[in-house]
């Protein structure tokens, strides 16, 4: 296995769920944890007057949208399909942004959304006549990087996301009622504060002309170490000074620490002295950010190699040589059939997973902490694989 620079996520202990009877693989979302996150976000809204949207790119488990709708103002979509899901299943505000829209995209979006954010003035000019009463905005790129991983940095050199100061067309702002910036990924309110200072410096004149500003996503508001009071101060101060509506559209903050992925050990092999456990899940197919970020997910009861007596490399089910979740140690030897519980597996898993190799997608389930019951709300099978192809 090639060495990868990985980081350990900041996560809370996973929810206490009895997985003994769970058919694997399965994502399980805890309703208690979900409500706790939403309550924090609802409190931020109440104290600042901002509106928080669920970014479906991070979490789109629509069976819990009735719960989400009790707290949040709406959804942020990146495509007509996400916009339709939000409109049909949540029924509150629907905002859309994409790096570019096709004619077909716009024709569908205008029937679904309340806000559309454009990525360039060329697209704005092309489609503005079709917007009708939809609130329109422009995404800006303040060219201020806070994200350490280039793959996830919207402000990396040569980024296609947002209009930079030197390319901004103030003469084409008529009809635009808002600005949007999205510069963060899994970051705290300190990063937002630094970014906002740059945005205000570079786009002060434009901010004076708009009615709303979308601060984008990447705000880890419900992470245990996030400074919520700082966020409240930042948003409240900005709204007071600028007199505008403020939107936030986190994806992870809604679902962080709410879910687990339960997997079973299928086989145990020895490769040149390395003990390997092959699981019925996959990093590349079921939790792709493990390889893309990359990061090392937390497993209940496991530690780093050498921390406990028995160390294993955990491998996925696909034929990809690099389908490796990481190296872990356990207090006892693993056995075929053992269940492993991966923490914080609700966001950027279900929305990004694939059927590579034809592997079955994990079931989706809900855990009710009051009754301590697990309800499977979706199982996947051969038709789900077949229907993606032709």
C-alpha positions as CSV (number, residue, x, y, z in Angstrom):
1,X,0.0,0.0,0.0
2,X,1.5,3.4,-1.0
3,X,1.9,5.9,1.8
4,X,-0.8,8.5,1.8
5,X,-0.9,11.7,3.8
6,X,-4.2,11.3,5.7
7,X,-5.8,13.3,8.5
8,X,-7.9,12.2,11.4
9,X,-11.3,13.8,11.4
10,X,-12.7,15.6,14.5
11,X,-15.7,13.5,15.4
12,X,-17.9,12.8,18.4
13,X,-18.3,9.2,19.6
14,X,-20.8,7.5,17.2
15,X,-24.4,7.1,18.3
16,X,-25.1,4.1,20.5
17,X,-26.8,1.7,18.1
18,X,-27.3,-2.0,18.5
19,X,-26.0,-3.3,15.2
20,X,-26.1,-7.0,16.1
21,X,-29.1,-7.7,13.9
22,X,-28.2,-5.3,11.0
23,X,-27.8,-6.8,7.6
24,X,-24.6,-5.3,6.2
25,X,-23.4,-3.1,4.6
26,X,-25.8,-0.4,5.8
27,X,-25.7,3.3,6.5
28,X,-27.7,4.1,9.7
29,X,-28.6,7.7,10.6
30,X,-29.6,8.5,14.2
31,X,-32.6,10.7,14.5
32,X,-31.5,12.0,17.9
33,X,-28.2,13.2,16.6
34,X,-29.8,14.7,13.5
35,X,-32.2,16.7,15.7
36,X,-29.4,17.9,17.9
37,X,-27.5,19.2,14.9
38,X,-30.6,20.9,13.5
39,X,-31.3,22.5,16.9
40,X,-27.9,24.1,16.8
41,X,-28.5,25.5,13.3
42,X,-32.0,26.6,14.2
43,X,-30.5,28.5,17.2
44,X,-28.0,30.2,14.9
45,X,-30.8,31.3,12.6
46,X,-32.9,32.6,15.5
47,X,-30.1,34.6,17.0
48,X,-28.7,36.1,13.8
49,X,-31.7,36.3,11.5
50,X,-29.9,34.4,8.8
51,X,-31.3,31.5,6.8
52,X,-29.6,28.1,6.7
53,X,-30.1,25.8,3.7
54,X,-29.4,22.1,3.5
55,X,-26.9,21.6,0.7
56,X,-28.0,18.4,-1.0
57,X,-24.6,17.8,-2.4
58,X,-23.5,16.7,1.1
59,X,-26.6,15.0,2.4
60,X,-29.8,14.2,0.5
61,X,-31.5,11.5,2.6
62,X,-35.0,12.7,1.8
63,X,-36.8,10.4,4.2
64,X,-35.6,12.8,7.0
65,X,-36.6,16.0,5.1
66,X,-39.7,16.4,7.3
67,X,-37.4,16.7,10.3
68,X,-35.1,19.0,8.4
69,X,-38.1,21.2,7.5
70,X,-38.9,21.8,11.1
71,X,-35.6,23.8,11.5
72,X,-34.1,25.0,8.2
73,X,-35.3,27.5,5.6
74,X,-34.8,25.2,2.5
75,X,-32.2,23.5,0.3
76,X,-29.3,24.4,-1.9
77,X,-29.2,22.5,-5.2
78,X,-26.4,21.9,-7.7
79,X,-28.6,20.4,-10.4
80,X,-32.2,20.2,-11.6
81,X,-32.5,16.8,-10.0
82,X,-31.4,18.1,-6.6
83,X,-33.7,21.1,-7.0
84,X,-36.7,18.8,-7.9
85,X,-36.0,16.6,-4.9
86,X,-35.9,19.6,-2.6
87,X,-39.1,21.1,-4.1
88,X,-41.0,17.8,-4.0
89,X,-39.8,16.4,-0.7
90,X,-39.2,19.6,1.5
91,X,-41.3,22.2,-0.2
92,X,-39.4,25.2,1.2
93,X,-36.9,27.6,-0.4
94,X,-34.9,26.1,-3.2
95,X,-31.6,27.8,-4.3
96,X,-29.5,26.6,-7.2
97,X,-25.9,27.1,-8.2
98,X,-23.8,25.3,-10.8
99,X,-20.5,26.1,-12.6
100,X,-22.6,26.3,-15.8
101,X,-26.2,25.6,-16.9
102,X,-27.4,24.2,-20.2
103,X,-30.6,25.3,-21.9
104,X,-32.4,22.2,-20.6
105,X,-31.1,22.9,-17.1
106,X,-32.5,26.4,-17.0
107,X,-35.8,25.3,-18.5
108,X,-36.3,22.9,-15.6
109,X,-34.8,25.0,-12.9
110,X,-37.1,28.0,-13.5
111,X,-40.1,25.8,-12.6
112,X,-38.5,24.7,-9.3
113,X,-36.3,27.4,-7.7
114,X,-36.5,30.7,-5.8
115,X,-32.9,31.7,-6.3
116,X,-30.4,31.0,-9.0
117,X,-26.7,31.9,-8.7
118,X,-24.6,32.2,-11.8
119,X,-20.9,31.4,-12.2
120,X,-20.1,33.9,-14.9
121,X,-21.5,37.0,-16.5
122,X,-21.7,35.2,-19.8
123,X,-24.2,32.7,-18.3
124,X,-26.1,35.6,-16.7
125,X,-26.4,37.4,-20.0
126,X,-27.4,34.2,-21.8
127,X,-30.2,33.3,-19.4
128,X,-31.4,36.4,-17.6
129,X,-34.4,36.9,-19.9
130,X,-35.7,33.5,-18.6
131,X,-35.5,34.3,-14.9
132,X,-38.8,36.0,-14.5
133,X,-39.3,36.7,-10.8
134,X,-36.5,34.4,-9.6
135,X,-33.9,36.1,-7.4
136,X,-30.5,36.0,-9.2
137,X,-27.0,36.3,-7.9
138,X,-23.4,36.0,-9.0
139,X,-20.7,33.8,-7.4
140,X,-17.5,35.6,-6.6
141,X,-14.0,34.2,-6.0
142,X,-12.1,36.3,-3.5
143,X,-8.9,34.4,-4.3
144,X,-8.4,33.8,-0.6
145,X,-7.5,30.1,0.2
146,X,-8.3,28.5,3.6
147,X,-8.7,24.9,2.5
148,X,-5.4,22.9,2.7
149,X,-6.4,20.1,0.2
150,X,-6.2,21.5,-3.4
151,X,-9.0,19.1,-4.6
152,X,-11.4,20.9,-2.3
153,X,-10.1,24.5,-2.5
154,X,-12.5,26.7,-4.5
155,X,-9.9,29.5,-4.5
156,X,-7.0,27.5,-5.8
157,X,-5.1,29.1,-8.6
158,X,-7.0,28.7,-11.9
159,X,-10.2,27.8,-10.1
160,X,-13.3,27.7,-12.4
161,X,-15.6,28.6,-9.5
162,X,-16.7,32.2,-9.2
163,X,-15.8,35.6,-10.8
164,X,-12.5,37.1,-9.6
165,X,-12.2,40.9,-8.8
166,X,-10.4,41.6,-12.1
167,X,-13.1,39.8,-14.2
168,X,-16.1,41.2,-12.4
169,X,-18.5,43.2,-14.6
170,X,-20.2,45.8,-12.3
171,X,-21.8,47.2,-15.5
172,X,-23.8,44.0,-15.9
173,X,-25.2,43.9,-12.3
174,X,-28.6,45.2,-13.1
175,X,-31.1,42.4,-12.3
176,X,-28.7,40.7,-9.8
177,X,-30.0,40.9,-6.3
178,X,-27.3,38.9,-4.5
179,X,-23.7,37.7,-4.3
180,X,-22.5,34.3,-3.4
181,X,-19.1,33.0,-2.2
182,X,-18.1,29.5,-1.2
183,X,-14.5,29.2,-0.1
184,X,-14.5,26.8,2.8
185,X,-14.4,23.0,3.4
186,X,-14.7,21.5,6.9
187,X,-13.6,24.7,8.5
188,X,-14.3,26.9,11.5
189,X,-15.8,30.4,12.0
190,X,-12.3,31.8,12.2
191,X,-11.8,30.9,8.5
192,X,-15.1,32.5,7.6
193,X,-14.1,35.7,9.4
194,X,-10.8,35.9,7.5
195,X,-12.5,35.2,4.2
196,X,-15.3,37.7,4.8
197,X,-12.8,40.4,5.4
198,X,-11.3,39.8,2.0
199,X,-14.7,39.6,0.3
200,X,-15.7,42.9,1.8
201,X,-12.4,44.6,0.8
202,X,-12.6,43.3,-2.8
203,X,-16.3,43.6,-3.4
204,X,-17.4,46.5,-1.2
205,X,-19.1,48.4,-4.0
206,X,-21.0,45.4,-5.2
207,X,-22.1,44.5,-1.6
208,X,-23.6,47.9,-1.3
209,X,-25.9,47.2,-4.3
210,X,-27.3,43.7,-3.3
211,X,-30.1,42.5,-1.1
212,X,-28.7,39.2,0.0
213,X,-25.3,37.4,0.3
214,X,-24.8,33.7,0.4
215,X,-21.8,32.6,2.5
216,X,-21.8,29.2,0.8
217,X,-20.9,26.0,2.6
218,X,-18.0,24.3,4.3
219,X,-19.0,25.6,7.7
220,X,-18.6,22.9,10.3
221,X,-21.1,24.5,12.6
222,X,-22.1,21.4,14.5
223,X,-18.6,20.0,15.0
224,X,-17.8,19.6,18.7
225,X,-15.0,22.2,18.6
226,X,-16.7,24.8,16.3
227,X,-16.9,28.3,17.7
228,X,-20.6,29.0,17.3
229,X,-20.5,32.2,19.2
230,X,-18.0,33.6,16.8
231,X,-20.2,32.7,13.9
232,X,-23.2,34.4,15.5
233,X,-21.1,37.6,16.0
234,X,-19.8,37.5,12.4
235,X,-23.2,37.0,10.8
236,X,-25.0,39.5,13.1
237,X,-22.4,42.2,12.6
238,X,-22.4,41.7,8.8
239,X,-26.2,41.9,8.6
240,X,-26.3,45.0,10.8
241,X,-23.6,46.8,8.8
242,X,-24.7,45.8,5.3
243,X,-28.5,45.6,5.8
244,X,-28.8,42.4,3.7
245,X,-30.2,38.9,4.1
246,X,-27.6,36.2,4.8
247,X,-27.7,32.6,3.7
248,X,-25.5,29.7,4.8
249,X,-25.6,26.4,3.0
250,X,-23.7,23.7,4.9
251,X,-24.1,20.1,4.0
252,X,-21.9,18.3,6.5
253,X,-23.1,20.4,9.4
254,X,-26.5,18.9,9.1
255,X,-25.3,15.3,9.1
256,X,-22.0,15.4,10.8
257,X,-21.7,12.7,13.5
258,X,-25.2,11.5,12.9
259,X,-24.6,8.3,11.0
260,X,-22.5,5.1,10.8
261,X,-21.7,2.6,8.2
262,X,-21.9,-1.0,9.4
263,X,-19.8,-3.6,7.6
264,X,-18.9,-7.2,8.1
265,X,-15.6,-9.1,7.7
266,X,-15.7,-11.5,4.7
267,X,-12.2,-12.9,4.7
268,X,-8.8,-12.7,6.5
269,X,-5.6,-13.0,4.5
270,X,-1.9,-12.6,5.1
271,X,0.1,-10.7,2.5
272,X,3.9,-10.7,3.1
273,X,3.2,-10.5,6.9
274,X,0.5,-7.9,6.6
275,X,-2.8,-9.1,8.1
276,X,-5.7,-8.0,5.9
277,X,-9.4,-8.1,6.6
278,X,-11.6,-7.9,3.5
279,X,-14.9,-6.3,4.2
280,X,-18.3,-6.2,2.5
281,X,-18.0,-2.5,1.9
282,X,-15.6,-0.4,-0.2
283,X,-13.7,2.9,0.3
284,X,-13.9,3.8,-3.4
285,X,-17.6,2.8,-3.9
286,X,-19.2,3.5,-0.5
287,X,-17.1,6.2,1.2
288,X,-15.0,7.8,-1.6
289,X,-13.8,10.7,0.5
290,X,-11.6,8.2,2.4
291,X,-9.5,8.1,-0.8
292,X,-10.2,11.6,-2.2
293,X,-9.5,13.7,0.9
294,X,-7.8,11.4,2.0
295,X,-8.8,10.6,5.6
296,X,-8.8,7.8,8.1
297,X,-12.4,7.1,9.4
298,X,-12.9,6.3,13.0
299,X,-14.0,2.7,13.8
300,X,-15.7,1.9,17.1
301,X,-13.4,0.0,19.4
302,X,-10.4,0.2,17.0
303,X,-7.2,2.2,17.2
304,X,-4.0,3.0,15.3
305,X,-1.7,0.2,14.3
306,X,0.1,-1.1,17.4
307,X,-2.3,0.7,19.8
308,X,-4.1,-2.7,20.4
309,X,-2.6,-6.2,20.2
310,X,-4.0,-7.1,16.7
311,X,-3.4,-4.9,13.7
312,X,-5.1,-5.3,10.3
313,X,-5.2,-3.5,7.0
314,X,-8.9,-3.1,6.1
315,X,-9.6,-3.7,2.4
316,X,-12.7,-3.1,0.3
317,X,-14.7,-5.4,-1.8
318,X,-13.8,-4.1,-5.3
319,X,-10.9,-5.0,-7.6
320,X,-9.3,-1.6,-7.3
321,X,-5.8,-2.2,-5.8
322,X,-6.1,0.9,-3.8
323,X,-9.5,0.1,-2.3
324,X,-8.0,0.2,1.2
325,X,-9.7,2.0,4.1
326,X,-6.6,2.0,6.3
327,X,-4.6,0.3,9.0
328,X,-6.2,-0.3,12.4
329,X,-5.6,-2.3,15.5
330,X,-8.1,-4.2,17.7
331,X,-8.2,-5.6,21.2
332,X,-8.9,-9.1,19.9
333,X,-8.4,-11.0,16.7
334,X,-10.9,-10.3,14.0
335,X,-13.1,-13.2,12.8
336,X,-15.1,-13.7,9.7
337,X,-18.6,-12.3,10.3
338,X,-17.4,-9.6,12.8
339,X,-19.2,-6.3,12.3
340,X,-17.2,-3.1,12.1
341,X,-18.8,0.3,12.7
342,X,-17.4,3.3,10.8
343,X,-18.3,6.6,12.5
344,X,-19.5,9.8,10.8
345,X,-20.7,8.2,7.5
346,X,-23.9,10.1,6.7
347,X,-22.5,13.0,4.7
348,X,-20.7,12.6,1.3
349,X,-21.3,8.9,1.3
350,X,-24.9,8.2,0.1
351,X,-24.7,11.1,-2.3
352,X,-21.3,10.0,-3.8
353,X,-21.4,6.2,-3.7
354,X,-21.2,4.1,-6.8
355,X,-22.0,0.5,-8.0
356,X,-18.4,0.0,-9.3
357,X,-17.8,-3.7,-9.9
358,X,-21.5,-4.1,-9.4
359,X,-21.1,-4.2,-5.7
360,X,-24.4,-3.7,-3.8
361,X,-25.0,-0.3,-2.4
362,X,-25.4,-0.2,1.4
363,X,-28.9,-0.1,2.7
364,X,-30.1,3.1,4.3
365,X,-31.7,2.9,7.7
366,X,-32.9,5.2,10.6
367,X,-32.3,4.7,14.3
368,X,-34.8,6.0,16.8
369,X,-32.9,6.5,20.1
370,X,-36.2,6.5,22.1
371,X,-37.2,3.1,21.0
372,X,-33.7,1.9,20.1
373,X,-35.0,0.4,16.9
374,X,-33.4,0.4,13.5
375,X,-35.7,0.8,10.5
376,X,-34.4,0.1,7.0
377,X,-35.9,2.7,4.7
378,X,-34.1,1.6,1.5
379,X,-32.5,-1.6,0.2
380,X,-30.6,-1.8,-3.0
381,X,-30.3,-4.7,-5.5
382,X,-29.6,-5.7,-9.0
383,X,-32.2,-3.4,-10.6
384,X,-30.4,-0.4,-9.1
385,X,-27.2,-1.5,-10.8
386,X,-28.9,-2.4,-14.1
387,X,-31.0,0.8,-14.3
388,X,-27.9,3.0,-14.3
389,X,-26.8,1.3,-17.5
390,X,-28.3,0.4,-20.8
